[in-house]
Amino acid sequence: MWLKPEEILLKNAFKLWVTEKDNEYFVLQRRRGYGEGGGGLTGLLVGTLDTVLDSTSKVAPFRILHHTPDSQVYWSIACGATKEEIVEHWEWLQQNIMRTLSVFDSSDDITSFVQGKIRGLIAEEGKVSLVLEDDPEKFREALLRFEKWFELPQKEKLVTYYSCSYWKGRVPCQGWLYLSTNFLCFYSYLLGAEVKLVISWDEIWRLEKTSNVILTESIHVQAHGEDHYFSMLLHLNETFLIMEQLADYSIKRLFDKESFQREPALSDPLQITKRGLETNARSEQFRAFFRLPKEENLLEVHESFLWVPFSHYNTLGKICLSENYLCFASQDGSQCHVIIPMREVQCIKAHTPALLSRALTVCVRGKRALRFSEVRDYERLANTIRSRCGITASPLHSASTEVTHFYYCVFLSLQGPCVTNPFFSIILKEKMKEQSWNIHFSEYGRGTSMFFTKKTRDLIVRGVPEALRGELWMLFSGAVNDMATHPGYYTELVEQSLGTSTLATDEIERDLHRSLPEHPAFQSDTGISALRRVLTAYAYRNPKIGYCQAMNILTSVLLLYAKEEEAFWLLVAVCERMLPDYFNRRIIGALVDQAVFEELIREQLPQLVEHMTDLSFFSSVSLSWFLTLFISVLPIESAVNVVDCFFYDGIKAILQLGLAVLDYNMEALISCHDDAEAVTILNKFFDSVTNKDSPLPPTVQQASVGNNDKASHVSVDISELIREAYEKYGTIRSEEVESSRKRNKLYVIQTLEDTTKQNVIRVVSQEVKFSASHLDELYYLFKRQHFLSCYWTMNSPVLLHHDPSLAYLEQYQLGFQQFSMLFSLLEPWTLCTGKSNLSLWVFRLIDENQDGLVNFREFCYALDTLYSGSFTNKLKFLFKLHLPPGNIRQLKCLLKGCGGKGEVLQKTCHYSYVPLVISLSHMFKYVIGRKRLKCGKCLENRILNSMKILTYQQQHCHDITALT
């Protein structure tokens, strides 16, 4: 490998190198402790020194130096891991450099020429893979060590590396941590003790930052039931961020292949770099905080002050700029934040320093202006915003007031105009709420560029007016931006999905009349048709999710307060942004949040944990809370208040309310004797929850509860319950929730994978003779090849034919290249010249549906036939490999000549069957190819002759463990 020329003063250096070749301008040297006579104490000391000091000599014990006769200074220009590699570099110098150097008169000119040539070679080598690295030279050296130490496939992409300590037991090992696209690797070498660790990202169960008495700060990795700790990292947060991103990508690549198809940069592992991972992590945080579409990426961040008119002072924060949005968040994120779509910006004014200190003013629709000051490079930022601003006006949101207005009229007509009407005070409160929000709008703005402050959250907790609920849901969820940037999209989806018949549409039709059947809005064809169109359009938009139970309940509530198109975009925001991975067959997102909820219970409710050590009960009982946002357990008039908080604070609001519910029923839950009693307590509690300020009539369910059991239960007002949840658990930060989500996602997915593996093995074990332990190892190998094929092949058949609706037995599949690689791992023979053809024949034979893919079940059946099948079945299998189907006559002739009592079968008992497979393979190819299959005696002779040629070299070829 060519190295960036570095100066070395040999006169004062340690005597660690031995000169092997030299001439007037170059020296080829070997590191002491390597090569001939390289063992002993010298080798141990030198190897330890090289590893601790991060020297390339540990894996590159040869080097070439440049020097001139009249200089004491030497320049390192190349290194090599093997003598052949360094000799190749030496010969290139002899042929291309030596003749040219003789024309120079000055030593400085000679050195400058050599250095220029070497830098040119390095630049050519690094144009593709190293162009994005901060320090390409250091990265090249690290890449050399990585490839030498771990011997991974050449396609494996090293992302970054760090110096750290790895704790193996109670003894720390100082070494180097290497993070690649597929693997976490560690290497340490200390006085002859070599520690090498390779963990695939898809095998990790836990990844978290921890601290204890011994390790103040460390990264904990759990894989295969073993715990690994890495400490003494200079950039621990940066390291953890990269590890978290790589683990998350591996999970997405394995279980969420469609998302990678939408991100081309991530689908190609050669494009994944440290800088790209850090940028993507920042963009994810940016989108989550401001509820922006997935297409938005954080482009620029500028520290500045924003003039807050309602507080009359400048607040310090950061301007975040993406392709279509200009956002600002105060320093702690809680004081205020504002989202300005570029489409709403009318003009930008950059003030001269004489007037305001590096300030710019952004004017938006509605005669509003936001002034930012102390912005570094404010003129360039102003020009950037101008270039990104659109000129078309966005459609204004109109509040969906038809439903509420209808119910107002019904209530007043039924109760009469008398001021003593019990609903009169409720409607008066509703008008007062509207007035409070109107005052808030006048101070903080209204619409997409409104200020979000603590006062906004206080108004949400007190309850949103019916007339404003749809508008505020659209605003808080970010759905208003989705709808504004996709005009006519919903109409097109409805037209395209009209009349389609799929599994999703069948399930939708089945559940339409189960969606809030007690509500008047869904007792007519108008409401049912709107619900059908929204659900069908979304299933057509996102076939990966299609339709899942609980979506109908949520969409029904959305339609009560939003127009049909708005309800569609609200559903998009919930399913794809606010509750990711909730609505699919595995409900991974909901299970992840259940794990987060368990962590919060342990932290916030220790008294309950002491009584109920098994918290899985709360996970099972609270699953419906998370899937339906409490809509399925609370009356509609109370549940909508929960939805208000959810759209403003996200999943954090649901977690807080869940804790408040358990806290409210703490004494009753502690005193209960079994899970059934606890479920009864919680159900009765939810039945007693009311909304005294709701102008809507009580539902049928709530009315029945009130008539029978309400006298024995004290009613709880939903507003009071929500307020208590925010007062007690409002300190839970959204960042902590997201971090806990990422941490628990790995564990949840690995748990599901382990369950799936056990189910697959249980089914396959009934059809093959392999033991459970052998099947477990085969499953591991098969999954590994599936995983690597997803990473290393851009358009692999596995990705192109991925269908999440298939049975778990068919989820993991291999194309021919991956099958051939795995098949070669299980081949205990090495002398067969046609083994590549054999793997192709086997692949075609077991690929029954001819789709170019083989699943685990088919793979195990083929192996079982080769290793454990009867002699007759083996011959049948081999016959099918070499002859077209349907040639029954030759098959009968073959089986007649090789009957179970024949001489051949008796003699093969003394041999492994695998060499026999190769013998038969060669024999069939030879005999059948020349049509000389005449009799059993001829076949017997050819088998015996083939066996004499082969030697049995692997004594335990039937042991799958040894083969792996």
C-alpha positions, 0 to 999 in steps of 0.5 A: 500500500502506498503511504503519504510520505512522512519524514523519519529520522533513522539515526534516533529511531529504535532498532526495530527494522532490518534492511532487506534491499537497498539502492541509491534512493530506496530502502526495503525493510522488514520489521523485527519479530516478523519473517524468519526467526521472528518469534520469541520475546522480540516478536511479542514486544514488537507486536504489543508495541505496534498494537498499542501505538496503532502502528501499521507495522502490526499488519504491514511488517514490510516498508519502503523508504525513500532517501537521497545520498546526502541527506540523513532524512528518510521518507516512508512511502509504502508498506506491505502485509506480505513480502510479495506485496512489498516486492511488487511495489519495489519493482514498480519503483525500479521500473518507473522511477529509478531511470527518471531520478538520474536526470535531476541535479538537486536532492530536493528536486528528487525528493519532490518528484518522488513525493509527487508521484506517490501522492498521485498514486494515492489520489488515484486509489482513493478517488472512489472509496476514501473521498468522503473520509476526514483523514484518508491516509489514516483511514487507509492504514486502518482499513489495511489492519481491518482487512488483515485481522478479520479476513472478512469478505472484500465487499465489507465496508469499514465505516470508522474505527476507535481506540478503546478498552474491551472488558473481557471478564475483569481484565481490560484489553486495550485495542481498536474497535472497528465498525463496518456495515455488517459487523462490530469488530475488536482487536487487541494484542498484548504480549502474545495474547490476541483478542479478536471479536466479531459481532454481526449487527443483526445479532445484537440484543442490547446496545446502550450506554452504561456506567458503574463503579468500575466503568464510569462510562461505557457502551454495553453490547449484548449478543448471543447471551454474552455481555461486552463492554467497551470503555475509555472511548475519547468520543463515546457519544459519537461512537454510540451514535454510529453504532446505534445507526448501524444496528438500526440500519441492519434491522431495517435492512432485514425487516423493513426492506421497502424503506431502504428502497426509498433511500438509495444512499443506504441501499448501497453499503459502499455509500454508508460513511461515518459522515453520512450516518451522523448527518442522517441521525441529525436529520431524524432528530430534526424531523421528529422534533418538528413533525416534518415529512420523511423527505426533509433533511437538515441542511444548515444550522445557525445559532441566533436570537429570535424576537418573541413578540408576546414576551418582548425579548430575544430568545437564544436558539437555533435556525434549522434549514431543510429543503422546504422548511425554516424552523427555529427552536429555543435553546432548551426546546421548551420555551418556544419553537416555530415552523415556517414552510418556504411556501409561506414566505413572502420576502426576506430582508437582510438588515445592515449591521448599522441598523441591527446586528447581523439580522434578517426578517422573514415575512410570511403570509398573514402579515406576520414577520419573524426577526432573527438577529446575531446570525453569522453569515446572515446575508448568505442565509437570506439568499439561500432562503430566497432561492428556496421560497415558492411563489404559489399559495398553499390551500388554507385550512378550514375548520371542520365544524359541520359535525359540531355545529350539527350537534349544537343544534340538536342539543339546543332543540332537544333541551330548549332555549332556557338558560337553565338548560344543563347543556347551556353551561357546557356550551358556554364553557366551549365558547370560552375555550374558543375565546381563549384560543382566539386570544392565543392565536392573536398573540402567537399566530395561527396556522403553519407559522404559529409559535409553540410554547408552554402556554400552548401545551396548557391550553391543550391540557385544558381541552381543545374546542370542538370547532378547532379540533380538526384544525389543531390536529392537522397543525400539530401532527404536521399533516397540514404540510403533507396535504399542502404539498400534495394537492389532488393526491388523495383524490387520485388515490381514491379513483385508483383504488376504487373497485380494487379487491385485495386482502386489505379491502376484504378486511376493511369491509369486514370491520367497517360496521365495527367502527364506533357502531354506537356513534350516530355518524357511523349509523348511516351510509355517509359515514361508512362510505367516507371511512371506506374511502380513507382506509382503502386509499391508505391501503393502496398508498402503503401496501406494506401496511395495507390495513390492520385492526385498530386503524378503523377505530382511529380513522373513525374518530379522525373523521368526526373532526376533520374532513375526509382528505384531512382524515387521510393525511392525519392517518398518514402522519400517525402510521408513518411518522408518529407511531412507526411500525405500529400497524403491521402484522408484527406490531413491532412499534407497539411492542417497543413502546410496551417495553418503554412503558415497562421501563417507566413503570420501574422508574416511576412506580417502584411501589407497584413493581415491588408488588408485581415483579412480572410487568408483562401483565401491564404490557398485555393489558396496555397494548390496546391503549397504545394501538388505539390511543385509549379510544377503545377503552375510553368513551369517545367524548373523553378519548378525544382529549387524549388524542389532543395531547397525542398530536401535540406531544406524541407517544410521550402523552400516551406514556404519561397517561398510562402511568397516571392510570396505574398510579390512580389505581395503585392501592387497588392493583396492589391488593388484587390477587391475580391478573383477572382481578387487575383487569377488572379494576382497570376496566371499571376505572375506564368506564367511570371516566367522564368528560364534564365539559364535552358538548357531545351526548354520552355514548350508548356504552357510557349511558349503560354504565351510568345506569348500572354500576356508576353509583358504586364508582366515583367518576373521574374527569378526563381533564383532571386525569390528563392534568395530573399526568402532566404534573406528575410525569411531565418531566419525561423528555421526548429525547429520552423516550426516543432513546429508549425506543431505539434501545428496546427495538433491538431487544423486541425484534430479536425476541420475535426472531427467536420465537420465529426461529423456534417455530421454524425449527419445530416445523422443519424437524418433523420432516428431516432427521437433523437434531434440533441443535443442528437445525439451530446452527443451520438456521443461523447460517441460512439467516446470515447468508440472507442478511449479507445478500441483502447488504452486498447485492443491490438488486438481489432476488431476495429484495425484489421478491420480498413479500412480508405476507408470506409464512415465516418459513419463507421469509428468509430466502437465498438466491443462487449466489448466496446458496452456492456460498452457503452450500460450499460451507457445508461441503466436506469434500475438496477434490471434486472439480465440478462442485460448482456445477453440483451446487447449481444442479442442487439449487435448480432441483430444490427450487420447486416454484422456479422463482430463483429463490430457495427457502430454509425448508427446501434447503434443509430437505435437500441436505437431509437427503444428502446426509441422512436419507436412505440409499434409495432416496440418495440415488433418486436425488442424484438421478434428478440432478443429471437427468431431465424429469420423467425419465423413469426407465433409466431410474428403474434400471439404476435402482435395480442395479443398486438394490439394498442387498447389492455388493455396492451398498455393503461396501459403501458402509465402510465409507462416508456417504459424501465421497460416494455422492461425488463418485456417483455424480462423476459417474452419472455425468460420464455414463449417462453423457455417453449413454452407456448405462447398461446394467447394474454390474457396469454401474457397480464397477464404475462406483468401485473405481471412483471410490478408489480414486477418492480418499476419505479426508474428513472423519466427522463429515456428518457433524454439522457443527464441525462443518460450520 
